[in-house]
Amino acid sequence: MSKAKTKRTKRTKRTKKTVKTKKETSQIKPVVPKPEESKDAVFLKNPEASNKSSVTKAELLAVLKPEKTVPLPKPELRDIKWTIRKFVPLTTTVLGLGYILPNIAIVLILSYILSQMSISSLQMITQISGIILFLMASIVMMVIGVAIIVGGMRYKKKKPSPKGIIFLGVLFASFYLLCLGIGSALLLSEINLNVGLLIVGPIFIMVSAAVYMVPSLASRLIGHTLGIIGGFLLAIVTFNFQTLGVATGWDVPFPGPFMSLTIMEGIAMILGAIAVAVYSSFAGRNEKPVAYVLLSIVGLIYGIGVFIGPLILSFSFLDIVWKAPWLGPLYGLPSWVVNTTIFWSASLVLLEIGGILLILSSCLGFVFAAQEFSQIYVAPSETSEAHAYVSEVPPKRRKNVVKRKAGVSKP
């Protein structure tokens, strides 16, 4: 009997335990995952919690002020930016080499001309001084070519050029033109209208660059005005005067000071001064495409000139080299001078290639400006429409509306 009782008590204990476990498990509620709330809904529900999250300031402003939302750039626009960023360094590298190599030939030929002069009179001293200034101008032009290459590489690495470096570049280019102007005055032993403008124009550019560096609106306006005046003066000189022909004395159709066709280079100087003023003045996103268009026009005009001008000059050099044994400016000169002239003619091919690349870069600039204009007038997206709808709803209902727009359902 005792054994039977013990078995019954064990069974009753087991049944009590199973009943308890069933009751406990029945009381446990299943865990249902909550639907994910958008950042906008979290912000409107609890602003302090949104500060701890990864909500950016731009997203918060998009909720509070939907009318100021800026659309993201399209993939086509990003592709054009990538193409321009890869294409511009190639263009600047070829143009920089095109400025360096021909000026090496110019330095060698001017050095030979300088070695044939003797200090016998005051007129010869002025002639020697003029040749020395042309030599200095050629060396400065080679430095400018190196600066153009470095600037293109910085643009490829997305490093903006500081204002100080741009200021030095403008000063070097103006110093180059000033050396040509004073050297031409010494070689011609007179100062005519063209030579005077070639001296005054670079001075205006230098003063405008210095005044523009002062951080005030009045100084910038004065700097832009002086720069445009200097551009007009240099354009008049470029139209009517061949500076390189004064130093060599060769009857050859030399291009402008920057190795471009004289007419195209003069137009580029005028438009370049205006484009720089517009580019530095327009800071808004809606105004920048205008500056891009003007800079692309300048690049297109100068690219055409820097392709045609060196092409004509190179064929003219080949003509005088072919006539060198019988007549022409190379007749009776040493063979290394003739070979240097051939090298000068061959190095101009780099400028011709650079002109073609500059034309293509300007066309890409036009496409980029067109995409920027289309981004300004782009239709509002679905998200902006949703935010606009939310802004029209009264504040008491806005919380639920944002949740519904974000895809959050009520629990």
C-alpha positions in Angstrom: 0.0 0.0 0.0 2.8 2.4 0.8 4.4 1.8 -2.6 1.2 2.6 -4.4 0.8 5.8 -2.4 4.3 7.0 -3.4 3.6 6.4 -7.0 0.4 8.4 -6.9 2.1 11.4 -5.2 4.8 11.4 -7.9 2.2 11.4 -10.6 0.3 14.3 -9.1 3.5 16.3 -8.7 4.3 15.8 -12.4 0.8 16.8 -13.5 1.0 19.9 -11.4 4.3 20.9 -13.0 3.0 20.4 -16.5 -0.1 22.5 -15.7 2.1 25.3 -14.4 4.4 25.3 -17.4 1.4 25.4 -19.7 0.0 28.4 -17.8 3.4 30.2 -17.9 3.8 29.7 -21.6 0.2 30.8 -22.3 0.9 34.1 -20.4 4.0 34.9 -22.6 3.0 37.2 -25.4 4.6 36.8 -28.8 7.2 39.5 -29.8 5.9 41.3 -32.9 8.6 43.4 -34.7 7.6 47.0 -35.0 7.5 48.6 -38.4 10.5 50.7 -39.2 9.7 54.4 -39.0 11.3 56.9 -41.4 13.6 59.6 -40.2 11.0 62.2 -40.8 8.4 60.5 -38.6 11.0 59.9 -35.8 11.8 63.6 -35.9 8.2 64.8 -35.7 7.5 62.2 -33.0 10.5 62.9 -30.8 12.9 65.7 -31.9 15.4 64.8 -29.2 15.7 61.3 -30.4 16.4 62.4 -33.9 19.4 64.4 -32.8 21.0 61.2 -31.5 20.3 59.4 -34.8 22.1 59.9 -38.0 19.6 62.4 -39.4 21.5 65.1 -41.3 20.7 68.8 -41.2 19.8 68.9 -44.8 17.1 66.2 -44.2 15.6 68.1 -41.3 15.4 71.2 -43.4 13.8 69.2 -46.2 11.0 68.3 -43.7 10.6 71.7 -42.2 11.0 73.8 -45.4 10.2 71.6 -48.4 10.2 74.5 -50.8 14.0 74.9 -50.5 14.9 71.3 -51.3 17.5 71.0 -54.1 17.2 68.0 -56.4 20.1 65.7 -56.6 22.3 65.7 -59.8 21.3 63.2 -62.4 23.7 60.4 -63.4 24.2 62.0 -66.8 25.5 65.2 -65.1 27.9 63.2 -62.9 29.2 61.4 -66.0 29.8 64.8 -67.8 31.6 66.1 -64.7 33.8 62.9 -64.6 34.6 63.3 -68.3 35.5 67.0 -67.9 37.7 66.2 -64.9 39.6 63.6 -66.9 39.7 65.7 -70.1 40.9 69.0 -68.7 44.3 67.7 -67.3 45.1 66.2 -70.7 44.3 69.5 -72.5 46.4 71.6 -70.0 49.3 69.2 -70.2 49.5 69.3 -74.0 49.1 73.1 -74.0 51.7 73.5 -71.3 54.2 71.5 -73.3 53.2 73.5 -76.4 54.2 76.7 -74.6 57.5 75.2 -73.2 59.1 73.5 -76.2 58.6 76.4 -78.8 60.0 78.9 -76.4 63.1 76.7 -75.9 63.7 77.2 -79.7 63.0 80.9 -79.4 65.6 81.2 -76.6 68.2 79.4 -78.7 67.6 81.6 -81.8 67.5 84.8 -79.8 70.8 83.8 -78.1 72.4 83.4 -81.5 71.2 86.8 -82.6 72.4 88.3 -79.3 75.9 86.7 -79.8 76.2 88.4 -83.2 75.7 91.9 -81.8 78.6 94.1 -80.6 78.5 97.0 -78.2 79.7 99.7 -80.6 77.1 102.4 -80.2 74.1 103.5 -78.1 71.7 102.1 -80.7 73.3 98.7 -80.4 73.1 98.8 -76.7 69.3 99.4 -76.9 69.0 96.6 -79.4 70.8 94.2 -77.1 68.6 95.3 -74.2 65.5 94.6 -76.3 66.7 91.1 -77.2 67.5 90.4 -73.5 63.9 91.4 -72.6 62.6 89.0 -75.3 64.7 86.3 -73.8 63.2 87.0 -70.4 59.7 86.9 -71.9 60.4 83.5 -73.3 61.7 82.1 -70.0 58.6 83.5 -68.2 56.4 81.8 -70.9 58.0 78.5 -70.1 57.2 79.1 -66.4 53.6 79.8 -67.3 53.5 76.5 -69.3 54.7 74.6 -66.2 52.1 76.4 -64.1 49.3 75.4 -66.6 50.4 71.7 -66.3 50.4 71.8 -62.5 47.0 73.5 -62.5 45.5 70.8 -64.6 46.9 68.1 -62.3 45.4 69.9 -59.3 42.1 70.0 -61.1 42.2 66.3 -61.7 42.8 65.6 -58.0 39.9 67.9 -57.1 42.2 70.4 -55.4 41.1 74.0 -56.0 43.9 76.4 -56.9 44.3 79.0 -54.1 43.8 82.6 -55.0 47.4 83.4 -54.4 48.5 81.0 -57.1 46.0 82.4 -59.6 47.2 85.9 -58.7 50.8 84.9 -59.4 49.7 83.4 -62.7 48.1 86.6 -63.8 51.1 88.6 -62.7 53.5 86.3 -64.7 51.3 86.6 -67.8 51.2 90.4 -67.5 55.0 90.5 -66.9 55.5 88.4 -70.1 53.5 90.9 -72.1 55.2 93.9 -70.4 58.6 92.4 -71.4 57.5 92.1 -75.0 56.2 95.7 -75.0 59.3 97.3 -73.6 61.6 95.0 -75.7 59.7 96.0 -78.9 60.1 99.7 -78.0 63.8 99.3 -77.6 64.2 97.3 -80.8 62.1 99.8 -82.8 63.8 102.8 -81.0 60.3 104.4 -80.8 57.0 104.1 -79.0 54.1 104.1 -81.4 50.5 103.5 -80.5 50.7 99.7 -80.6 53.8 99.5 -78.5 52.4 102.0 -76.0 49.2 99.9 -75.6 51.3 96.8 -75.2 53.0 98.4 -72.2 49.9 100.0 -70.7 47.6 97.0 -71.1 49.6 94.6 -68.8 49.9 97.3 -66.2 46.1 97.6 -66.1 45.9 93.8 -65.7 48.4 93.8 -62.8 46.6 96.6 -61.0 43.2 94.9 -61.5 44.5 91.6 -60.0 46.0 93.4 -57.0 42.8 95.4 -56.3 40.6 92.4 -56.8 42.4 90.5 -54.0 41.1 93.1 -51.4 38.0 91.5 -49.8 35.4 94.2 -50.5 32.7 94.7 -53.1 34.1 98.1 -54.2 37.6 96.8 -54.8 36.2 93.8 -56.8 34.2 96.1 -59.0 37.2 98.3 -59.6 39.3 95.3 -60.3 36.8 93.9 -62.9 36.7 97.3 -64.6 40.4 97.7 -64.8 40.7 94.1 -66.1 38.2 94.6 -68.9 39.9 97.8 -69.9 43.3 96.0 -70.0 41.7 93.2 -72.1 40.4 95.7 -74.6 43.8 97.4 -74.9 45.7 94.1 -75.4 43.1 93.1 -78.0 43.8 96.3 -80.0 47.5 95.5 -79.9 47.0 91.9 -80.9 44.9 92.9 -83.9 47.6 95.3 -85.3 51.0 94.3 -84.1 53.2 91.1 -84.4 55.6 91.2 -81.4 57.7 88.1 -82.2 58.5 89.4 -85.7 60.2 92.4 -84.2 62.8 90.3 -82.4 63.7 87.9 -85.2 63.2 90.2 -88.1 61.8 87.4 -90.2 59.1 88.0 -92.7 56.8 85.3 -91.3 53.1 85.5 -90.3 53.7 85.2 -86.6 50.6 84.7 -84.3 49.8 86.6 -81.3 51.8 86.8 -78.0 50.1 83.6 -76.8 50.7 81.7 -80.0 47.2 82.0 -81.3 45.7 83.5 -84.5 45.8 87.3 -84.0 42.1 87.9 -84.6 40.9 85.0 -82.4 43.4 85.8 -79.7 42.2 89.5 -79.5 38.5 88.4 -79.3 39.5 85.9 -76.6 41.2 88.6 -74.6 38.1 90.8 -74.5 35.7 88.0 -73.7 38.1 86.4 -71.2 38.2 89.6 -69.1 34.4 89.7 -69.2 34.1 86.0 -68.4 36.4 86.2 -65.4 34.3 89.1 -64.0 31.1 87.2 -64.5 32.5 83.9 -63.1 33.8 85.6 -59.9 30.6 87.7 -59.4 28.0 85.0 -59.9 28.1 82.8 -56.8 24.6 81.4 -56.8 23.7 78.0 -58.3 21.2 79.5 -60.7 23.8 81.9 -62.0 26.9 79.7 -62.4 25.9 78.2 -65.8 26.1 81.6 -67.3 29.7 81.9 -66.3 30.4 78.3 -67.6 28.9 79.3 -71.0 31.1 82.4 -71.2 34.3 80.5 -70.2 33.5 77.8 -72.7 33.0 80.4 -75.5 36.5 81.9 -74.6 38.0 78.4 -74.7 36.3 77.6 -78.0 37.5 80.9 -79.6 41.1 80.5 -78.3 41.2 76.8 -79.2 40.3 77.6 -82.8 43.0 80.3 -82.9 45.7 78.2 -81.2 45.0 75.5 -83.8 45.1 77.7 -86.9 47.9 80.1 -85.8 50.6 77.6 -85.1 49.6 75.5 -88.2 50.2 78.5 -90.5 53.5 79.4 -88.6 54.8 75.8 -88.9 54.3 75.7 -92.7 55.9 79.1 -93.0 59.0 77.8 -91.1 59.2 74.8 -93.4 59.1 77.2 -96.4 62.0 79.3 -95.2 63.9 76.1 -94.2 63.4 74.8 -97.7 64.7 78.1 -99.2 67.6 78.4 -96.7 70.4 77.2 -99.1 69.5 79.9 -101.6 67.7 82.8 -100.0 65.5 83.9 -97.0 66.2 84.8 -93.4 68.1 81.5 -92.8 70.5 81.9 -95.7 74.1 81.7 -94.6 73.2 80.9 -90.9 74.8 77.9 -89.1 73.1 74.5 -89.6 72.2 74.3 -85.9 70.1 77.4 -86.3 68.3 75.8 -89.2 67.8 72.6 -87.1 66.5 74.7 -84.3 63.9 76.3 -86.6 62.8 72.8 -87.7 62.5 71.9 -84.0 60.4 75.1 -83.5 58.2 74.1 -86.4 57.7 70.5 -85.1 57.0 71.6 -81.5 54.1 73.7 -82.8 52.2 70.5 -83.4 51.7 70.2 -79.7 49.9 73.6 -79.7 47.7 72.4 -82.6 46.8 69.3 -80.7 46.1 71.4 -77.6 43.8 73.6 -79.7 41.8 70.6 -80.8 41.6 69.3 -77.2 40.6 72.8 -76.0 37.8 72.9 -78.5 36.5 69.5 -77.3 36.7 70.7 -73.7 34.7 73.8 -74.5 32.0 71.6 -76.1 31.9 69.5 -73.0 31.5 72.8 -71.0 28.5 73.7 -73.1 26.9 70.3 -72.4 27.6 70.7 -68.7 26.1 74.2 -68.7 23.0 72.9 -70.5 22.6 70.1 -67.8 23.0 72.7 -65.1 20.2 74.8 -66.7 18.0 71.8 -66.8 18.7 71.0 -63.2 17.5 74.5 -62.2 14.2 74.0 -64.0 13.8 70.4 -63.1 10.2 69.2 -62.1 9.6 68.5 -58.4 10.2 64.8 -57.5 7.7 62.6 -55.7 9.4 63.2 -52.3 9.1 66.9 -52.7 5.4 66.5 -53.6 4.9 64.5 -50.5 6.6 67.1 -48.3 4.6 69.8 -50.0 1.4 67.9 -49.2 2.5 67.5 -45.6 3.2 71.2 -45.3 -0.4 72.0 -46.3 -1.9 69.7 -43.6 -2.6 71.3 -40.2 0.0 70.7 -37.5 -2.2 68.4 -35.5 -2.6 65.9 -38.4 0.9 66.4 -39.8 2.4 63.7 -37.6 0.2 60.9 -39.0 0.5 62.2 -42.5 4.2 62.0 -42.4 4.0 58.4 -41.2 1.6 57.5 -43.9 3.8 59.1 -46.6 6.9 57.3 -45.2 5.0 54.0 -45.4 4.4 53.5 -41.6 1.1 52.0 -40.7 -0.6 52.4 -37.4 0.0 49.5 -34.9 
